[in-house]
Amino acid sequence: MTISTPQKTKSFQGLSDLRLIGRQVRFEQLSFWLNPVGALFTIVFSIVFLVLLGSTAGKSTIPYLGNIRYIQYYVPGFVAYGIMSSCFNIQAITLVNRREMGLLKRLRLSPLPTWMLLAAIFLNAMIVAITQVVILLLAGRFGYEVHGPGSWAPFILGIVVGMLSFTALGVGISTLVPNADSAGPIVSITFFLLVALSGLWFPIKAGSGLATFANYFPVRHLIYALLTPFDIHYLPRDTSPWAWHDLLVIGIWGVAGVVVALRRWEWSPRRG
């Protein structure tokens, strides 16, 4: 007769939890891809803009960024855009729709623990974001001969911090949206306005009034947290690939998103 030790019991429980989360992530992925139009639009949107802007810019360079080509700027920029789009924009709208349709309330009553349910939802958004990142890097490498990242470790760290923080912000803003009809306009307008002001479509010179304004928000910081390690070989020699200040600002915004989500989260639809 064998007696299981507490450590073995905890190990088995941990593996069981991971299997449950993995199964729920699979269901979330199936739900995402069963809407091919929405999935294709989400994945391809950043690629289309990269191709359009890259083709328009040609071989033009940016003097105040080490004379790097515009396409060398756009690839990490749209990597940041893909992360923000999946983890913030799409996720916030999805959470509001699920809440107002009563899906969150019904799922909470299922045998699956609520933390596993939420973890699966967040991981699904991150998988979609990583898919966009990989496609963008491949498109830049084989379509425009963009070599990068120049330093992988800080680049990967920026992706992880960006996904976690913008996931938290997506959950936070979803709690501020009153109903499903207003989810798209409120979230999308906020997102695209910040993206436009943060220098994704056109580089903004540091120290300008617009750059000073954009520095208060996490979008510009994520762009530069990925741009710096990506193009470190083209930037001045004293530039560090570890964009600690940008990562700190992104993390602070992520913590703010967590605080708002914890204070205002609701499982049931909002009436009236």
C-alpha positions as CSV (number, residue, x, y, z in Angstrom):
1,M,0.0,0.0,0.0
2,T,1.4,3.3,-1.0
3,I,0.6,6.6,0.7
4,S,0.9,9.8,-1.4
5,T,2.9,12.5,0.2
6,P,1.7,16.1,0.4
7,Q,4.3,17.2,-2.2
8,K,3.1,14.6,-4.7
9,T,-0.5,15.6,-4.1
10,K,0.3,19.2,-4.8
11,S,2.2,18.2,-7.9
12,F,-0.7,16.1,-9.2
13,Q,-3.1,19.0,-8.4
14,G,-0.9,21.4,-10.3
15,L,-0.8,19.2,-13.3
16,S,-4.5,18.8,-13.2
17,D,-5.0,22.6,-13.0
18,L,-2.7,23.1,-16.0
19,R,-4.6,20.5,-18.0
20,L,-7.9,22.2,-17.2
21,I,-6.5,25.6,-18.2
22,G,-5.1,24.1,-21.4
23,R,-8.5,22.6,-22.3
24,Q,-10.3,25.9,-21.7
25,V,-7.6,27.7,-23.8
26,R,-8.3,25.2,-26.6
27,F,-12.0,26.0,-26.4
28,E,-11.2,29.7,-26.5
29,Q,-9.0,29.2,-29.6
30,L,-11.7,27.2,-31.3
31,S,-14.2,29.9,-30.6
32,F,-11.8,32.5,-32.0
33,W,-11.1,30.6,-35.2
34,L,-14.7,29.6,-35.8
35,N,-15.3,33.2,-36.7
36,P,-12.9,33.3,-39.7
37,V,-13.7,36.8,-40.8
38,G,-13.1,38.2,-37.4
39,A,-10.0,36.1,-36.9
40,L,-8.6,37.1,-40.3
41,F,-9.3,40.8,-39.7
42,T,-7.6,40.6,-36.3
43,I,-4.5,38.8,-37.6
44,V,-4.1,40.5,-41.0
45,F,-4.9,44.1,-40.0
46,S,-1.4,44.9,-38.7
47,I,0.2,43.1,-41.7
48,V,-1.8,45.2,-44.2
49,F,-0.7,48.4,-42.6
50,L,2.9,47.3,-42.4
51,V,2.9,46.5,-46.1
52,L,1.2,49.8,-47.0
53,L,3.5,52.0,-44.9
54,G,6.6,50.0,-45.8
55,S,5.9,50.3,-49.5
56,T,5.1,54.0,-49.2
57,A,8.3,54.8,-47.3
58,G,10.6,53.0,-49.6
59,K,14.2,53.4,-48.6
60,S,13.7,56.7,-46.7
61,T,15.5,57.0,-43.4
62,I,14.8,58.7,-40.0
63,P,17.7,61.0,-39.2
64,Y,17.0,61.4,-35.5
65,L,16.9,57.6,-35.0
66,G,20.3,56.7,-36.3
67,N,19.2,57.0,-40.0
68,I,17.3,53.7,-39.8
69,R,14.9,52.9,-42.6
70,Y,11.3,53.6,-42.0
71,I,10.5,49.9,-42.4
72,Q,13.0,49.2,-39.7
73,Y,10.9,51.4,-37.5
74,Y,7.6,50.0,-38.6
75,V,8.3,46.3,-37.9
76,P,8.8,46.6,-34.1
77,G,6.1,49.3,-34.1
78,F,3.5,47.0,-35.5
79,V,4.7,44.2,-33.3
80,A,3.7,46.5,-30.4
81,Y,0.4,47.3,-32.2
82,G,-0.4,43.6,-32.6
83,I,0.1,43.1,-28.8
84,M,-2.0,46.1,-27.9
85,S,-4.7,45.2,-30.4
86,S,-5.2,41.6,-29.2
87,C,-4.6,42.1,-25.4
88,F,-6.4,45.5,-25.0
89,N,-8.7,46.4,-27.9
90,I,-10.2,43.0,-28.9
91,Q,-10.1,41.6,-25.3
92,A,-11.9,44.6,-23.8
93,I,-14.7,44.5,-26.4
94,T,-15.0,40.7,-26.0
95,L,-15.3,40.9,-22.2
96,V,-18.0,43.5,-22.4
97,N,-20.0,41.5,-24.9
98,R,-19.7,38.4,-22.8
99,R,-20.8,40.2,-19.7
100,E,-23.8,41.8,-21.3
101,M,-24.9,38.6,-23.0
102,G,-24.7,36.8,-19.6
103,L,-22.0,34.5,-20.7
104,L,-19.6,35.4,-17.9
105,K,-22.3,34.8,-15.3
106,R,-23.2,31.4,-16.8
107,L,-19.5,30.4,-17.1
108,R,-19.0,31.4,-13.5
109,L,-21.6,28.8,-12.5
110,S,-19.7,26.0,-14.3
111,P,-17.5,23.5,-12.4
112,L,-14.4,25.3,-13.8
113,P,-12.9,27.6,-11.1
114,T,-13.3,31.3,-12.1
115,W,-9.5,31.9,-12.0
116,M,-9.0,29.2,-14.5
117,L,-11.7,30.7,-16.7
118,L,-10.1,34.1,-16.6
119,A,-6.6,32.7,-17.1
120,A,-7.8,30.9,-20.3
121,I,-9.4,34.1,-21.7
122,F,-6.2,36.1,-21.1
123,L,-3.9,33.4,-22.5
124,N,-6.1,33.1,-25.6
125,A,-5.6,36.9,-26.2
126,M,-1.8,36.4,-25.7
127,I,-1.7,33.5,-28.2
128,V,-3.3,35.7,-30.8
129,A,-0.8,38.5,-30.0
130,I,2.1,36.1,-30.3
131,T,0.8,34.8,-33.6
132,Q,0.8,38.4,-35.0
133,V,4.3,39.0,-33.6
134,V,5.7,35.9,-35.5
135,I,3.9,36.8,-38.7
136,L,5.1,40.4,-38.6
137,L,8.7,39.4,-37.9
138,L,8.6,36.9,-40.8
139,A,7.0,39.5,-43.1
140,G,9.7,42.1,-42.2
141,R,12.5,39.5,-42.7
142,F,11.5,38.0,-46.0
143,G,9.5,40.9,-47.4
144,Y,11.7,43.8,-46.6
145,E,15.0,42.3,-45.4
146,V,14.6,43.7,-42.0
147,H,17.1,42.1,-39.7
148,G,16.2,41.9,-36.0
149,P,15.8,41.8,-33.2
150,G,19.3,42.9,-32.5
151,S,19.0,41.8,-28.8
152,W,16.5,39.0,-28.1
153,A,16.3,39.0,-24.3
154,P,15.1,42.6,-23.8
155,F,12.9,42.3,-26.9
156,I,11.1,39.2,-25.4
157,L,10.9,40.9,-22.0
158,G,9.2,43.9,-23.7
159,I,6.7,41.5,-25.4
160,V,5.9,39.8,-22.1
161,V,5.5,43.0,-20.1
162,G,3.4,44.5,-22.9
163,M,1.1,41.6,-23.0
164,L,0.6,41.4,-19.2
165,S,0.1,45.2,-18.8
166,F,-2.2,45.7,-21.8
167,T,-4.2,42.6,-20.8
168,A,-4.8,44.3,-17.4
169,L,-5.7,47.6,-19.1
170,G,-8.1,45.7,-21.4
171,V,-9.9,44.2,-18.4
172,G,-9.9,47.5,-16.6
173,I,-11.4,49.5,-19.4
174,S,-14.0,46.8,-20.0
175,T,-15.4,47.5,-16.5
176,L,-15.9,51.2,-17.4
177,V,-18.0,50.4,-20.5
178,P,-21.7,50.5,-19.7
179,N,-23.1,48.2,-22.4
180,A,-22.2,46.2,-25.5
181,D,-23.4,48.8,-28.0
182,S,-20.9,51.3,-26.7
183,A,-18.0,48.9,-26.3
184,G,-16.7,49.1,-29.9
185,P,-16.8,52.9,-30.2
186,I,-15.4,53.7,-26.7
187,V,-12.5,51.1,-26.8
188,S,-11.6,51.5,-30.4
189,I,-11.6,55.3,-30.5
190,T,-9.5,55.4,-27.3
191,F,-7.1,52.9,-28.7
192,F,-6.6,54.3,-32.2
193,L,-6.4,57.9,-30.9
194,L,-3.6,56.9,-28.5
195,V,-1.9,54.9,-31.3
196,A,-2.0,57.9,-33.7
197,L,-0.7,60.3,-31.1
198,S,2.1,57.9,-30.0
199,G,4.0,57.8,-33.3
200,L,3.1,54.5,-34.8
201,W,2.1,55.8,-38.2
202,F,4.8,58.5,-38.3
203,P,7.9,58.8,-36.0
204,I,7.7,61.6,-33.4
205,K,10.9,63.4,-32.5
206,A,11.8,63.1,-28.8
207,G,11.3,66.4,-26.9
208,S,8.5,67.7,-29.1
209,G,5.2,68.7,-27.5
210,L,3.4,65.7,-29.0
211,A,6.1,63.4,-27.7
212,T,5.8,64.9,-24.2
213,F,2.1,64.4,-24.3
214,A,2.3,60.8,-25.6
215,N,4.9,59.9,-22.9
216,Y,2.1,60.0,-20.3
217,F,0.5,57.0,-21.9
218,P,1.8,53.4,-22.3
219,V,1.4,53.1,-26.1
220,R,4.5,55.1,-27.0
221,H,6.6,53.4,-24.3
222,L,5.7,49.9,-25.6
223,I,6.7,51.0,-29.2
224,Y,10.1,52.2,-27.9
225,A,10.6,49.3,-25.5
226,L,10.5,47.0,-28.6
227,L,12.1,49.4,-31.0
228,T,15.3,49.9,-28.9
229,P,16.4,46.2,-28.7
230,F,15.1,45.5,-32.2
231,D,17.3,48.2,-33.8
232,I,20.1,48.4,-31.3
233,H,22.7,47.9,-34.0
234,Y,21.5,51.0,-35.8
235,L,21.2,53.3,-32.8
236,P,24.1,55.3,-31.1
237,R,26.6,53.1,-29.3
238,D,25.8,54.3,-25.9
239,T,22.1,53.2,-26.3
240,S,21.1,50.3,-24.0
241,P,18.8,47.6,-25.3
242,W,17.1,47.4,-21.9
243,A,14.4,50.1,-22.0
244,W,13.9,50.0,-18.3
245,H,12.1,53.4,-18.1
246,D,9.6,52.4,-20.8
247,L,9.0,49.0,-19.2
248,L,8.4,50.8,-15.8
249,V,5.8,53.1,-17.3
250,I,4.1,50.2,-19.0
251,G,4.1,48.2,-15.7
252,I,2.6,51.1,-13.8
253,W,-0.2,51.4,-16.2
254,G,-0.7,47.6,-16.0
255,V,-1.0,47.9,-12.2
256,A,-3.6,50.7,-12.6
257,G,-5.6,48.4,-14.9
258,V,-5.5,45.7,-12.2
259,V,-6.7,48.1,-9.5
260,V,-9.6,49.4,-11.7
261,A,-10.6,45.8,-12.6
262,L,-10.6,44.6,-9.0
263,R,-12.8,47.5,-7.9
264,R,-15.3,47.5,-10.7
265,W,-15.5,43.9,-12.1
266,E,-19.0,42.5,-12.5
267,W,-20.0,39.1,-13.7
268,S,-23.7,40.0,-14.4
269,P,-25.0,42.3,-17.1
270,R,-25.7,45.9,-16.2
271,R,-29.3,46.8,-16.4
272,G,-30.7,50.2,-17.3
